[in-house]
Structure formats: C-alpha cells, structure tokens
Amino acid sequence: MELCAVVTGCYLGWVVLALFPRRVVRPHIRIVQDVLIQVVAAFLLSWLCCRVLAACVLAFLTLVMYNDLPSPWTRVNEKAVLITGCDKGLGHALALKLDTMGFQVFAGCLFMGGDGERNLVKESSSRLTTLKMDVTDREQVLQAAQFVKNKLGDKVLHGVVNNAGILMSGNMEIMAYSDIRKIMEVNFMGVIHIYRAFMPLLRQPRRGTSRLVNIASNVGLAPSSLMGAYGASKAAVALVTETWRYEHKQLGVDVVTIIPSGYKTGILEYNQEAVANTWWEQATQEVRNYYGRACFMAINRRKNYRDFLSPDFSGITDCMVDALLSSQPRPIYYKGLIARSLPFLYLHTPSFIWDAIMPYFSDNYLFPVQALLEDNFEQNSKLQ
C-alpha cells in the first residue's frame, strides 16, 4: 500500500509541475477523477497481488492517465478553419461553435440557399463565410480552395475539418452500383479531394500549428449489418488519416481522427422508400426473386431507434475544438456510447464471443430474405 501511495504522490507532483512551470497540461476535472481512480485501484491491487506487482500495475495506469490529460489550448486569434458538410448535423453545429469562439470559419455547404446555409448565415457573425462545396467535384473543391486563399490574404489556414458524409443502408448485392460509388465518392474520395486542394494552404510558414481533422465512424472499425458500403468508406478514412498522421509530422501538420457514434445528425434521414424503389428497378430478376421486395427497404429493428441518438452535439464538437486548438492533440478522439467499446470488443474478443454479441449491437436492420422464408415454410409444412 505504501508503494501505491508513493506512485499516486509522484503522479500528483508530476501533474502540478506540468500545470504550472511547464504548462503542458491544462487544469481539468479529469485530474481529480484520475486521483480517485488511483486510490480505489491502490486498495484493490494491494488486496489482489503483492506490493511490487501492485505498484507496477498502478504506475502503468498512472502513466496512461497522465498521457491522456488534456493539453493547453493555443489562442483562437481569429484562426481560419474550413469545414465541409455544414448544411446540417455536426458540421453545422461545429461551424456555429467555432464562430462564437472567434474563429474565421469557411463553411462548405452542398446547397447554397438551402435551409442549412441560410440558418448558418442568420445565426453567425460576419466572420463566418459560406461557400458552395460538393466534395465529389474536384474542380469545385479547387475553386473553393482558391476562394479561401484569396479571402485569407496574408493570414494562413489553421485547420480543415472533413465532415461531409452520406449513408445508405443495404446489402451490396441489392444496392445500385451508382449509390455504392456515391458513398465512396463522398465519404472517401471527398476527403482526398479536400486534402489535395487545401494541403498547400495548411503547409504555410507557421510549422506545427495547422490541423487536418477527419471524421470517421465506429462502423469503419467494427462491422455492422447492411452498412458494408458506408463502413468500407469510413474504414478507408480512418486508415488514410492515421497514415497521414505519420507522414505529415515533418511537415508541421497534425492529423487527427474523430470517431463519433450515437448522434442525431440527420445522416439516417434520407428518402429510404425512393432509394429502395431505385434499387428494385435496377436489380436483376434473380436478385429480386431471391431477396424479395422487403429486403430492399432498410427497416430498423427498433422502432424507437431515434430515441437512442443524442441531439446534443456539445461533446463531439468539444472533441473537434480540442483537436484544432490543443498544443498536443490526441491521434484519435472517441465520443459516444459505442464509439470505443464496439471496435474494442470486435478486435479483442474471440470470434465466438463476438458472434454471440453482434446481434445486440450491430444487427440493426430487418432483412427477411424471401428465399429463406420460403424454404423454412416448405420444411415446416413437410414436418406437419
């Protein structure tokens, strides 16, 4: 117990030094939480194992907690940030939040003159500028980059947040090729287009201060039924972001991944019936006969699934702000009930355990395959 007390005391001393003379950690409630966790862990470890082993385990735990403490923020000073996908959802909320903090915000919108763009202009200050941006259109993205460059003048672009994304739920044998390509074009190639167009603005004189923030998804880290196309696009975003993080350290650009989950962003609110009709019309007769019409319409098993989605974006936008302002941003920010837990379970549990729990977490949609239902009906008829 004495060794554990020494470890906790060393942690507190190191945190105090980090807070004041060195200023590499900012004051935060998590410091108090960490100390409480260490005290409880010290009692449990002293009871479960020998003193030396308990001290070693606690030392490792405190090292992890110390490295996870939030770093100080740099000053806003009207830093310029570009955000894509600001018509609604997270992009819209982040644009307004950064504007109130004093950022110069360039908000990319797909529909200029739409409700989302008009609300942004109405609710923001003159520091926020909306611009037409379809991330799948390379020429339009390049024009947007030139617009931002001209607007900045002698200033530099501090950050880019790749938020634009779409989702369509369906089996990839059923989905239209055009929609599979569209998901990849928006979610992944859109990130590439923004990256190639805006990196010259991020690689400006003030090395070590600019940020590239990409929004991925827990669906890209763990499988989810009828989310193959969306999950593949977000997996590509997560991997390329981590690759860029290593590549661009020497360029003075910090690259960060955001993993949100469980937010009412509106990404699920597309016209599913119209999409299902299009897929049905383009499907082969064999696919129609095998799957049946019901499989073309993605229906969530939980009628009240929207109640599980949080309309409060403050937690995830706080992560994005920290990624933009922290002197030492985290490589990956997880936010939401299953953002970290589901990928962890998928990667670190045996397959027989994952297969048992997946229906409760990732099998979200009804998928009544007609051919299988007919087979079951025939077998039951024979038995009777």
N, C-alpha and C positions, 0 to 999 in steps of 0.2 A: 504493500500500500504506500510505503514511503517513496519508493521509486516512481510510482504513478503520480504522486503529489509533486515530485521533482519535475517530471515531464510536463505536467499541467502548468507549473510555475514557470518553466522555461518558455512554454507557449505564450503565456501572458506577457512575459518580459519581452519576447521577440515581437509580439504584436504591438506593444507600447512603443518600441523602437521604430517599428515600421510605420506607425501612425504619425509620430511627431518629428523626430530628427530626419528620418529618411523619406517620409511621405510617399510610400509605395503602396499603402493600404488606406482606404478612406473609412471613417467611422461608420459602423453599420450594426444593426441589431443582431446580425449573424455571429458577431464576436461573442455576445452573451450566450447565444444558443450553443455555440461550439464549446464554451466552458462548461455549460450544464451537461452536454453530451459526454464530455470528457470525465466529469465527476461520476456520472452514472456508469460509464464504461469502466472506470477505475475500480469501482466496487465490484462489478460483475466479473471483470478479468481477474481480480485478486482472489475471488472466490472460486473461479473455474480453473485457474492454472497457477503455476509457480510465479514468483515475483519478477524474475528476469524476463520470462516469456510475456507476462502481462505488461511490463514496461515497454518491451519491444513492439508489441502489438499497438499499445497506446501511442507510442512515438510515431509509428507509421500512420495511425489515424490522425494525429495532430498535424503531421506533415501534409497529408491530403487536404485537411480542412484549412490549413494556412494558405496553401497554394490556390484554394478556391475562394479566398476572400476577395471582395471587390476592390479593384484598383481605383485610384483617384481619377476624376474626370478632367479633361482639358476644358478650357473655356470655350463657350459657344462662339462668341465674337462674330456672329452672322456667318458662320461656316456654311458653305454651299453644299447641298445634298440633292442628288437626283433619286427619285423613287418611281418605279414602274407599277402599273396596276392600281391607280389611285381612284378609279371610278367608285369603288366600294371596298368594304372589308378592311383588312389590315393596312393596306396601302393608304386608303382614305384616312383612317384613324392616325396612322403614323405621320402623314403629311400635316394634319392639323396640330398634332402634338409638337412636332419639331418647329412649326411656325410660332406657336405660343412660347416656345423656349428661346426664340430669337434666331433660328436658322434661316438662311435663304434657301427656300425649297423650290425645286423644279419637280412638279407633279405630272408624271406622264399619264395621260388618260386615253383610253381607246375611243371613247365617244365624246368629242368636243361638242358642247352644247347640251349634253345629256344631263340627267338629274344629278349624278355624282359630281360632274365637273362644275356645274352651276352652284351646287352646295359648297364645294371647296372654295370657290371664289367669294361666295357670300359670307362664309364663316371665318375666313382667314384675313391676314393683313396684306399689305402691298408687297411684303417680302416673298409671298408665295406666287409662283407663276405656273399656270397650267400649260401643257403643250400636248399636241396630238402625237400619240405614240402607239403604233401597232408593232409589238416587238418581233413579229414574224416578217415584217417588211424591212429588209436591210437598208434600202435607200431612205426610208422614213426615219430609221434609227440614226443613220449618218447625218441626216438633216437636223435631227434633234440635237445631236452632239455639237454640230456647228452653231446652232442657235444658242446652246448653253455656253459655249466658248465665247461667242460674241457678247452675250449678256454679262458674263463674268468680268470681262475686261482684264484688269491687272490682277484680279483675285484668282485663286486656284480652287478646283473642285475637291472638297474634302471627302465626300463619300458617295457611293452608289448603292442603292438597295434594290435588288432584283426580286420583286414581289409578284409580278404578273403571273397568273396561272389559271388553268381551267381544269375541270374534272368531268368525266363521263364514266358512269359505271356500267360495265357489261363484259360478258365473255368475249375474248378477242376473235373467236370464230364467228361470232354474231355481229360484232361491230363492223361498221363500214370502214374500208381502208382509209378513206378521206378523214374520218374522225380520229383514227389511230395516229395518222400523220399529223393532224392538227394538234393533238395533245402533245406530241413530241416537239412540234414546231414552236408552240407557245412556251411550254414548261422548260424545255432544254435548249433548243436552238435559239429561243428568245434570249436566254441568259448569255449564250455565245455571242449573239449579235450586239447586245449591250456591252459586253466585255470588250469586244474588239473595237467598238466605236468610242468608248469612254476611257479606256486604259491610258491613252495618250494624255488625257486631262488629269488622271489620277497620278501619273508619273511626272509630277511637277516638282519644282525646286525643294519644297519642304519635305524632305525624305523622312519616312517613319511616322507620318501623321495621317495619311489618307487611308480610306477603308472601302473594301468591297464586301458587301453583305448579301448573301444569297439565302432565300427562303426555301428550304427543302420540306420534308414531311416524314413522320414516323412510318407512313405507308411505304416510303422508299427504303426503309431499314428493316421492315418485317412484312411478310406477305399478308394481304387482305383480300378476301374473295371478291371477284368481279372488279378488282382495281388493278389489273395487270398493266394496262397501258399507262395509267396515272402513276402507279408505283414505279414502273420502269423509268419514266421521265424524271421522277424525283430522286430515284437512286442514282441516276446519271448526274443530277445536280449536286447531290451530296458528295459523290466521289470526285467530280471535277473541282469542286470547291476546296476539298482537302488537298488535292493535287496542286492547285494554285497557291494554297497557303504556304506550301514548302517552296514552290518556285519563286514566289514574289517577295520572300523575306529580304533578299538582297536588293530589291527594287524599292524598299521602303513602303510597301503597301500591305496592310494587314487584311487578310481574307478570312471571313467568318461565316459559319453555317448557323442558321436558325431552324430549329425543329419544333414547330407548333403542333398542337393537336387539340381537338375538342372545342373549337371556337365557331361561333355562328357568323362566318364570314360571307355567306351567300354563295360560296362556290358550289354548293349542292343544289342551288335553286335554279336549275336550268329546265327547259321545257322537255321533260322526260318522254312525254307522250309523242311529241313531234319527232324527237330523236329515234324513238322506238319504231315509229312508222317508216322513217327513212331506212333504218337498218333492215326492217322486214321487206321493204320493196327491193333492196339491193341484195338480199340473201339468196342463195341458191335454193331450189326446191328441196333438195336433200336436207339442207340445214333447217329449213322451215319444218319439214316433216319430223325430223329427229328431235329438235328442241321444243317446237311448239310456240305459239304466239306469246304465251305468258312469260317466257324466258327473255323476250326482247325488252320487257319493261322492268327496270330495276326497282323493286319494291322493298323497302327496309323492313326487316322482321319486327322492329319496334315501331309501333305506330306513333309513339311519342318520342322518337329519337331526337327531335329538335330540343326537347327539354334537357337533354344531356349536354347540349352545346352551350358554351358560355357566351353571352352577349357583351361581356366586359373584356375589352382588349387591353386594359391597362398593364396586365402582367407581361404580355408578349411584346407590347410596344416599349415597355421599360427595358426588356432584353435588347431590343433593337437600338435604343438610345445608348445603352451601355456599350454595345458593340461599336457604335460610332464615336463615343466620347472617352471611353476608358483608355487610360495610358497603356494598359496591358489587357486587351480584350481576350475573352476566352475563345478557344478554337470553335467550340460548338455550344450553343445555348439551347437547352431543352426546356419547353414550357407546355404544361397541360398534363392531364391525368395520366395518359398513356404514352406521352412523348418519349420518355426514357425507359419506362417499365416494359413496354411491349417489345421493343428491339432487344432489350437485355434478356428477357425470357426466351426470345427466339434464338438468340446467339449462344446462350449459355446453359440452356436446359436440354436434356436428352430428347430426341425426336419423339419418343413415345409419350413423354410428358407434354411436349408442345402440341402434338396431335390431339391430345385429350382436352387441352385448354383452349385451343384455337377457336372452336365453335362459339365460345363465350365472348371472345374478344374481336375476332377478325371475320367470322362468318356472318356478315351483317345483312345479307340480302337473300330473299326468297329466290330459288332457282329450280322451279318444278319442270324438270326435263320430261317432255311428253313421252318419249320412247321408254324411259324407265318406269314411268307411271303405268303405261300400257302393259309392260312386262309384268309388273307387280300385280296388276289387275288380273291378267291371264293366269298367273301362278296361284293367286288366291281362289280364282274360280275353279281351277283344277282340284285344289285341296278340298273345296266344299263339295 
